[in-house]
Amino acid sequence: MLRGVHSATVILSSMTRKLDSNTARLIILL
Protein backbone atom coordinates (compact mmCIF):
# COMPACT_ATOMS: atom_id res chain seq x y z
CA MET A 1 0.00 0.00 0.00
CA LEU A 2 2.80 2.41 0.88
CA ARG A 3 4.31 2.10 -2.59
CA GLY A 4 0.97 2.83 -4.26
CA VAL A 5 0.29 5.81 -2.02
CA HIS A 6 3.80 7.16 -2.53
CA SER A 7 3.62 6.83 -6.32
CA ALA A 8 0.18 8.49 -6.33
CA THR A 9 1.51 11.32 -4.15
CA VAL A 10 4.43 11.88 -6.52
CA ILE A 11 2.09 12.06 -9.53
CA LEU A 12 -0.34 14.38 -7.74
CA SER A 13 2.47 16.58 -6.44
CA SER A 14 3.96 16.89 -9.93
CA MET A 15 0.54 17.89 -11.31
CA THR A 16 -0.29 20.25 -8.45
CA ARG A 17 3.04 22.04 -8.85
CA LYS A 18 1.67 23.56 -12.04
CA LEU A 19 -1.59 24.51 -10.30
CA ASP A 20 -0.56 25.58 -6.81
CA SER A 21 2.41 24.85 -4.57
CA ASN A 22 0.17 25.17 -1.50
CA THR A 23 -2.09 22.38 -2.76
CA ALA A 24 0.95 20.13 -3.15
CA ARG A 25 1.91 20.82 0.47
CA LEU A 26 -1.57 19.84 1.63
CA ILE A 27 -1.39 16.57 -0.30
CA ILE A 28 2.01 15.80 1.24
CA LEU A 29 0.60 16.47 4.72
CA LEU A 30 -2.36 14.20 4.06
PDBQT receptor file of N, H, CA, C and O in Angstrom, charges set to zero:
ATOM      1  N   MET A   1       0.844  -1.211   0.000  1.00  0.00    +0.000 N 
ATOM      2  CA  MET A   1       0.000   0.000   0.000  1.00  0.00    +0.000 C 
ATOM      3  C   MET A   1       0.879   1.262   0.000  1.00  0.00    +0.000 C 
ATOM      4  O   MET A   1       0.589   2.235  -0.695  1.00  0.00    +0.000 OA
ATOM      5  N   LEU A   2       1.943   1.222   0.784  1.00  0.00    +0.000 N 
ATOM      6  H   LEU A   2       2.178   0.432   1.349  1.00  0.00    +0.000 HD
ATOM      7  CA  LEU A   2       2.799   2.410   0.883  1.00  0.00    +0.000 C 
ATOM      8  C   LEU A   2       3.360   2.787  -0.484  1.00  0.00    +0.000 C 
ATOM      9  O   LEU A   2       3.435   3.969  -0.820  1.00  0.00    +0.000 OA
ATOM     10  N   ARG A   3       3.748   1.801  -1.264  1.00  0.00    +0.000 N 
ATOM     11  H   ARG A   3       3.687   0.841  -0.991  1.00  0.00    +0.000 HD
ATOM     12  CA  ARG A   3       4.306   2.104  -2.589  1.00  0.00    +0.000 C 
ATOM     13  C   ARG A   3       3.260   2.771  -3.466  1.00  0.00    +0.000 C 
ATOM     14  O   ARG A   3       3.558   3.746  -4.156  1.00  0.00    +0.000 OA
ATOM     15  N   GLY A   4       2.031   2.251  -3.444  1.00  0.00    +0.000 N 
ATOM     16  H   GLY A   4       1.789   1.459  -2.884  1.00  0.00    +0.000 HD
ATOM     17  CA  GLY A   4       0.969   2.831  -4.264  1.00  0.00    +0.000 C 
ATOM     18  C   GLY A   4       0.662   4.258  -3.838  1.00  0.00    +0.000 C 
ATOM     19  O   GLY A   4       0.492   5.148  -4.671  1.00  0.00    +0.000 OA
ATOM     20  N   VAL A   5       0.595   4.459  -2.528  1.00  0.00    +0.000 N 
ATOM     21  H   VAL A   5       0.734   3.736  -1.851  1.00  0.00    +0.000 HD
ATOM     22  CA  VAL A   5       0.291   5.807  -2.017  1.00  0.00    +0.000 C 
ATOM     23  C   VAL A   5       1.421   6.766  -2.371  1.00  0.00    +0.000 C 
ATOM     24  O   VAL A   5       1.176   7.905  -2.768  1.00  0.00    +0.000 OA
ATOM     25  N   HIS A   6       2.646   6.305  -2.228  1.00  0.00    +0.000 N 
ATOM     26  H   HIS A   6       2.846   5.380  -1.906  1.00  0.00    +0.000 HD
ATOM     27  CA  HIS A   6       3.800   7.159  -2.526  1.00  0.00    +0.000 C 
ATOM     28  C   HIS A   6       3.815   7.541  -4.005  1.00  0.00    +0.000 C 
ATOM     29  O   HIS A   6       4.014   8.707  -4.347  1.00  0.00    +0.000 OA
ATOM     30  N   SER A   7       3.606   6.562  -4.877  1.00  0.00    +0.000 N 
ATOM     31  H   SER A   7       3.444   5.615  -4.599  1.00  0.00    +0.000 HD
ATOM     32  CA  SER A   7       3.616   6.831  -6.321  1.00  0.00    +0.000 C 
ATOM     33  C   SER A   7       2.492   7.795  -6.683  1.00  0.00    +0.000 C 
ATOM     34  O   SER A   7       2.675   8.694  -7.504  1.00  0.00    +0.000 OA
ATOM     35  N   ALA A   8       1.324   7.600  -6.062  1.00  0.00    +0.000 N 
ATOM     36  H   ALA A   8       1.175   6.870  -5.395  1.00  0.00    +0.000 HD
ATOM     37  CA  ALA A   8       0.185   8.485  -6.332  1.00  0.00    +0.000 C 
ATOM     38  C   ALA A   8       0.506   9.893  -5.847  1.00  0.00    +0.000 C 
ATOM     39  O   ALA A   8       0.167  10.872  -6.511  1.00  0.00    +0.000 OA
ATOM     40  N   THR A   9       1.157   9.999  -4.692  1.00  0.00    +0.000 N 
ATOM     41  H   THR A   9       1.432   9.204  -4.152  1.00  0.00    +0.000 HD
ATOM     42  CA  THR A   9       1.509  11.320  -4.146  1.00  0.00    +0.000 C 
ATOM     43  C   THR A   9       2.487  12.030  -5.066  1.00  0.00    +0.000 C 
ATOM     44  O   THR A   9       2.385  13.239  -5.276  1.00  0.00    +0.000 OA
ATOM     45  N   VAL A  10       3.434  11.281  -5.614  1.00  0.00    +0.000 N 
ATOM     46  H   VAL A  10       3.517  10.299  -5.444  1.00  0.00    +0.000 HD
ATOM     47  CA  VAL A  10       4.426  11.883  -6.519  1.00  0.00    +0.000 C 
ATOM     48  C   VAL A  10       3.736  12.416  -7.770  1.00  0.00    +0.000 C 
ATOM     49  O   VAL A  10       4.038  13.517  -8.230  1.00  0.00    +0.000 OA
ATOM     50  N   ILE A  11       2.813  11.635  -8.316  1.00  0.00    +0.000 N 
ATOM     51  H   ILE A  11       2.567  10.740  -7.942  1.00  0.00    +0.000 HD
ATOM     52  CA  ILE A  11       2.091  12.061  -9.526  1.00  0.00    +0.000 C 
ATOM     53  C   ILE A  11       1.236  13.289  -9.230  1.00  0.00    +0.000 C 
ATOM     54  O   ILE A  11       1.223  14.250  -9.999  1.00  0.00    +0.000 OA
ATOM     55  N   LEU A  12       0.523  13.246  -8.105  1.00  0.00    +0.000 N 
ATOM     56  H   LEU A  12       0.534  12.465  -7.480  1.00  0.00    +0.000 HD
ATOM     57  CA  LEU A  12      -0.335  14.377  -7.738  1.00  0.00    +0.000 C 
ATOM     58  C   LEU A  12       0.507  15.616  -7.473  1.00  0.00    +0.000 C 
ATOM     59  O   LEU A  12       0.159  16.715  -7.906  1.00  0.00    +0.000 OA
ATOM     60  N   SER A  13       1.611  15.439  -6.763  1.00  0.00    +0.000 N 
ATOM     61  H   SER A  13       1.894  14.546  -6.412  1.00  0.00    +0.000 HD
ATOM     62  CA  SER A  13       2.470  16.581  -6.438  1.00  0.00    +0.000 C 
ATOM     63  C   SER A  13       3.019  17.212  -7.719  1.00  0.00    +0.000 C 
ATOM     64  O   SER A  13       3.080  18.436  -7.835  1.00  0.00    +0.000 OA
ATOM     65  N   SER A  14       3.417  16.376  -8.676  1.00  0.00    +0.000 N 
ATOM     66  H   SER A  14       3.368  15.382  -8.582  1.00  0.00    +0.000 HD
ATOM     67  CA  SER A  14       3.959  16.894  -9.934  1.00  0.00    +0.000 C 
ATOM     68  C   SER A  14       2.886  17.680 -10.690  1.00  0.00    +0.000 C 
ATOM     69  O   SER A  14       3.183  18.691 -11.325  1.00  0.00    +0.000 OA
ATOM     70  N   MET A  15       1.636  17.208 -10.617  1.00  0.00    +0.000 N 
ATOM     71  H   MET A  15       1.394  16.387 -10.100  1.00  0.00    +0.000 HD
ATOM     72  CA  MET A  15       0.538  17.891 -11.306  1.00  0.00    +0.000 C 
ATOM     73  C   MET A  15       0.156  19.161 -10.564  1.00  0.00    +0.000 C 
ATOM     74  O   MET A  15      -0.118  20.188 -11.184  1.00  0.00    +0.000 OA
ATOM     75  N   THR A  16       0.138  19.094  -9.237  1.00  0.00    +0.000 N 
ATOM     76  H   THR A  16       0.360  18.259  -8.733  1.00  0.00    +0.000 HD
ATOM     77  CA  THR A  16      -0.290  20.249  -8.446  1.00  0.00    +0.000 C 
ATOM     78  C   THR A  16       0.757  21.355  -8.481  1.00  0.00    +0.000 C 
ATOM     79  O   THR A  16       0.431  22.520  -8.254  1.00  0.00    +0.000 OA
ATOM     80  N   ARG A  17       2.004  21.009  -8.761  1.00  0.00    +0.000 N 
ATOM     81  H   ARG A  17       2.269  20.062  -8.946  1.00  0.00    +0.000 HD
ATOM     82  CA  ARG A  17       3.045  22.041  -8.845  1.00  0.00    +0.000 C 
ATOM     83  C   ARG A  17       2.662  23.081  -9.882  1.00  0.00    +0.000 C 
ATOM     84  O   ARG A  17       2.890  24.276  -9.689  1.00  0.00    +0.000 OA
ATOM     85  N   LYS A  18       2.081  22.625 -10.980  1.00  0.00    +0.000 N 
ATOM     86  H   LYS A  18       1.895  21.655 -11.137  1.00  0.00    +0.000 HD
ATOM     87  CA  LYS A  18       1.667  23.556 -12.037  1.00  0.00    +0.000 C 
ATOM     88  C   LYS A  18       0.476  24.397 -11.568  1.00  0.00    +0.000 C 
ATOM     89  O   LYS A  18       0.348  25.563 -11.941  1.00  0.00    +0.000 OA
ATOM     90  N   LEU A  19      -0.394  23.795 -10.747  1.00  0.00    +0.000 N 
ATOM     91  H   LEU A  19      -0.290  22.848 -10.444  1.00  0.00    +0.000 HD
ATOM     92  CA  LEU A  19      -1.588  24.514 -10.298  1.00  0.00    +0.000 C 
ATOM     93  C   LEU A  19      -1.272  25.403  -9.102  1.00  0.00    +0.000 C 
ATOM     94  O   LEU A  19      -1.428  26.622  -9.169  1.00  0.00    +0.000 OA
ATOM     95  N   ASP A  20      -0.827  24.792  -8.011  1.00  0.00    +0.000 N 
ATOM     96  H   ASP A  20      -0.700  23.802  -7.957  1.00  0.00    +0.000 HD
ATOM     97  CA  ASP A  20      -0.564  25.584  -6.807  1.00  0.00    +0.000 C 
ATOM     98  C   ASP A  20       0.378  24.831  -5.884  1.00  0.00    +0.000 C 
ATOM     99  O   ASP A  20       0.143  23.667  -5.562  1.00  0.00    +0.000 OA
ATOM    100  N   SER A  21       1.435  25.491  -5.462  1.00  0.00    +0.000 N 
ATOM    101  H   SER A  21       1.626  26.437  -5.723  1.00  0.00    +0.000 HD
ATOM    102  CA  SER A  21       2.409  24.847  -4.570  1.00  0.00    +0.000 C 
ATOM    103  C   SER A  21       1.775  24.538  -3.221  1.00  0.00    +0.000 C 
ATOM    104  O   SER A  21       2.118  23.543  -2.583  1.00  0.00    +0.000 OA
ATOM    105  N   ASN A  22       0.843  25.397  -2.784  1.00  0.00    +0.000 N 
ATOM    106  H   ASN A  22       0.565  26.205  -3.302  1.00  0.00    +0.000 HD
ATOM    107  CA  ASN A  22       0.171  25.172  -1.499  1.00  0.00    +0.000 C 
ATOM    108  C   ASN A  22      -0.635  23.878  -1.536  1.00  0.00    +0.000 C 
ATOM    109  O   ASN A  22      -0.654  23.132  -0.557  1.00  0.00    +0.000 OA
ATOM    110  N   THR A  23      -1.292  23.609  -2.647  1.00  0.00    +0.000 N 
ATOM    111  H   THR A  23      -1.276  24.214  -3.442  1.00  0.00    +0.000 HD
ATOM    112  CA  THR A  23      -2.086  22.380  -2.762  1.00  0.00    +0.000 C 
ATOM    113  C   THR A  23      -1.179  21.162  -2.641  1.00  0.00    +0.000 C 
ATOM    114  O   THR A  23      -1.553  20.163  -2.027  1.00  0.00    +0.000 OA
ATOM    115  N   ALA A  24       0.006  21.246  -3.225  1.00  0.00    +0.000 N 
ATOM    116  H   ALA A  24       0.310  22.058  -3.724  1.00  0.00    +0.000 HD
ATOM    117  CA  ALA A  24       0.949  20.126  -3.150  1.00  0.00    +0.000 C 
ATOM    118  C   ALA A  24       1.342  19.882  -1.701  1.00  0.00    +0.000 C 
ATOM    119  O   ALA A  24       1.467  18.736  -1.270  1.00  0.00    +0.000 OA
ATOM    120  N   ARG A  25       1.539  20.965  -0.946  1.00  0.00    +0.000 N 
ATOM    121  H   ARG A  25       1.438  21.897  -1.295  1.00  0.00    +0.000 HD
ATOM    122  CA  ARG A  25       1.908  20.823   0.471  1.00  0.00    +0.000 C 
ATOM    123  C   ARG A  25       0.797  20.122   1.226  1.00  0.00    +0.000 C 
ATOM    124  O   ARG A  25       1.065  19.268   2.072  1.00  0.00    +0.000 OA
ATOM    125  N   LEU A  26      -0.445  20.469   0.934  1.00  0.00    +0.000 N 
ATOM    126  H   LEU A  26      -0.663  21.162   0.247  1.00  0.00    +0.000 HD
ATOM    127  CA  LEU A  26      -1.575  19.838   1.635  1.00  0.00    +0.000 C 
ATOM    128  C   LEU A  26      -1.605  18.350   1.335  1.00  0.00    +0.000 C 
ATOM    129  O   LEU A  26      -1.837  17.538   2.231  1.00  0.00    +0.000 OA
ATOM    130  N   ILE A  27      -1.372  17.987   0.079  1.00  0.00    +0.000 N 
ATOM    131  H   ILE A  27      -1.184  18.646  -0.649  1.00  0.00    +0.000 HD
ATOM    132  CA  ILE A  27      -1.388  16.567  -0.299  1.00  0.00    +0.000 C 
ATOM    133  C   ILE A  27      -0.279  15.821   0.442  1.00  0.00    +0.000 C 
ATOM    134  O   ILE A  27      -0.477  14.699   0.908  1.00  0.00    +0.000 OA
ATOM    135  N   ILE A  28       0.890  16.456   0.545  1.00  0.00    +0.000 N 
ATOM    136  H   ILE A  28       1.051  17.367   0.166  1.00  0.00    +0.000 HD
ATOM    137  CA  ILE A  28       2.011  15.803   1.243  1.00  0.00    +0.000 C 
ATOM    138  C   ILE A  28       1.648  15.595   2.707  1.00  0.00    +0.000 C 
ATOM    139  O   ILE A  28       1.954  14.553   3.287  1.00  0.00    +0.000 OA
ATOM    140  N   LEU A  29       0.992  16.592   3.305  1.00  0.00    +0.000 N 
ATOM    141  H   LEU A  29       0.743  17.438   2.834  1.00  0.00    +0.000 HD
ATOM    142  CA  LEU A  29       0.605  16.467   4.717  1.00  0.00    +0.000 C 
ATOM    143  C   LEU A  29      -0.407  15.349   4.887  1.00  0.00    +0.000 C 
ATOM    144  O   LEU A  29      -0.347  14.596   5.859  1.00  0.00    +0.000 OA
ATOM    145  N   LEU A  30      -1.337  15.236   3.946  1.00  0.00    +0.000 N 
ATOM    146  H   LEU A  30      -1.386  15.847   3.156  1.00  0.00    +0.000 HD
ATOM    147  CA  LEU A  30      -2.361  14.197   4.061  1.00  0.00    +0.000 C 
ATOM    148  C   LEU A  30      -1.724  12.836   3.858  1.00  0.00    +0.000 C 
ATOM    149  O   LEU A  30      -2.413  11.817   3.914  1.00  0.00    +0.000 OA
TER     150      LEU A  30
